[in-house]
Amino acid sequence: MSERHLASERVGQFFVETDSGRDRLDYTEYGTGDKWVVLLPGLLMPRRMHDHLARTLASAGAHVVTLDFLGHGRSDQPDDPFGYSVSSFARQVVALLDELGAAQAVVGGTSLGANVALEVAAIAPDRVRGLILEMPVLDNALEVAIVAFAPLLLGARVFPFAFSGIRFLSRRVPRGVVPWWLGIGLDTVDHKPGPLASYVHGLFFGRVAPPRAERRRITAPALVVGHPRDLLHPASDAAMVADELPNATLVTATSILEWRRKPERLDLVTTKFVLDSWRPARRARRTGA
C-alpha cells in the first residue's frame, strides 16, 4: 500500500449565510495536525480533482482540506447570481478556516481556485501562510475567457433543456467504472441550467481577482505554476503574478497534463513549499556591541 493512503480522510460540511439564504458547503479532510493546507478546484469542477495532491501532502505531514465552493461538486447550487463571485468564494474559504479552527493555512488552487486563493490573501492576509497558484486567470486571459464562457451563460438561459439533457446523461454513468479524470469531467457538467447560468453571470459581473496594486501588497510566500500553450491559462499570467508578488517562485510545467499524468516533479516541489511555509521563521541573531 502506498504511504499516501495511510492518512485518514473525513468528509464534512458547514453552512454559510449568502444572499440566497443559508447554504451548505462540503469539504474533505486528509491527515491531521496544525500544518493546514486548503486546496480549491477549478471552474465548475469538484473538490476531488485535488484528491491526489491532498493525499500526497497529507502523507508528508500536512493537514489538507479540499473544498467545494458554492455551485461546485456536492455543495448547494442556488439559482442566484449574487451568490457566485471570486470574492464570495474567498469569504467561504475564510469561513471554512473558522469552522475548522485553523488560524492560518497554505491556500492553493487551480484556475478559478488560484484566483480565489489570491483573493483570500487580499481580504484576510493574516490567515494565509502561503499560496499555491496553478494557472491563474488574469489580464492576459480576458478575451479567451469571454469567448469560452459567454456561450455557457447564453445556452443555459436560452436552451436549458440541452443542459438538462447533458446532466441527465452524465448521471447515468457510474463514476467507479470510468477513468478518474473522466469522472471529474462528468461531475463538471453535472449542473442544473438555472444555477449554471447564475454562476457564470455572477463571475462575469463580479471581481475576478485582486487588481495589480493589491496583488503587489501580498507578502505571503507563493508557488506559481504556469503552463505553456494554454490559451485560457496563459503562461504570461503566471509569470506576471509571480513577478508582482514579492515572495513568489515560478515553476513552469511541461504542459497542463504534467500534474495529471506525471505528477512526481510538481508534487515534490509543492510538498517542499508547503513544509517550508510551515517552518518557524528564524529569528535574527543578536550580535554584541
Summary of the structure (lengths in Angstrom):
residues: 289
radius of gyration: 18.8
end to end distance: 57.6
largest distance: 78.7
contacts: 976
relative contact order: 0.14
helix: 48%
strand: 18%
